[in-house]
């Protein structure tokens, strides 16, 4: 399987992000991709403040 973050998702992440990275790499997000029988659940968690952004598309 191939998991990707598209431009629309990148834009949502930038709008949602309010924390400053605390290490030299600048890494601060954990990306979760969970395949299910009805679609793909995509979540981003901030490693600094622990907030979670759900990027899962609306399921019909």
N, C-alpha and C positions, 0 to 999 in steps of 0.2 A: 504494500500500500504506500501511497505517496501523500504526505500531509503538507499542506501549504497554507500560508497566510497571504491573502490577496490584498490589493491596494485599499479596498474599502475597509477591511479589517485593520490594516496598518493605521489608517486614518482614525478609526475608533479608538485604537490603543493610544495613539498620540494625544487625543482629546481627553482620555480617561487618566493618563499618567500625570501624577503630580509629585512624585518622589524623585529624589536625587540619588544616583548610584553611590554606594559607599565603598566599593572596591575599585582597584585600578582597571579592571576589565570593562567596567560599565554595565555588567550583567545585573539584571534585577528582576527578570520575569521567569516564571515557570509556565511552560505551555503544555496543556493536556489535550490530547486528541483521543476521544473514546468512540470507536465504531459501535453502532447499535443496529438493530434490525430495521429501524425506521430512519436512520440518518447518522450523521457524525456530530457528536457533541464536542465543541471547542471552547476551552476556558483558558484564561490567562490569569495567573496569580502574581501579585507583586511580592517579592521576597522581603521587601522592607516593611511595608505596612500591612501585608497579608490580605489586602482587598482582592476580590475576584471579579473579573469581567467575563461575562458569558457571551461568546461570539457565535453561538449556535444559530443558524438560520431558522426562520419560522418554518415549522413543519406543517404540512397540509394534511 
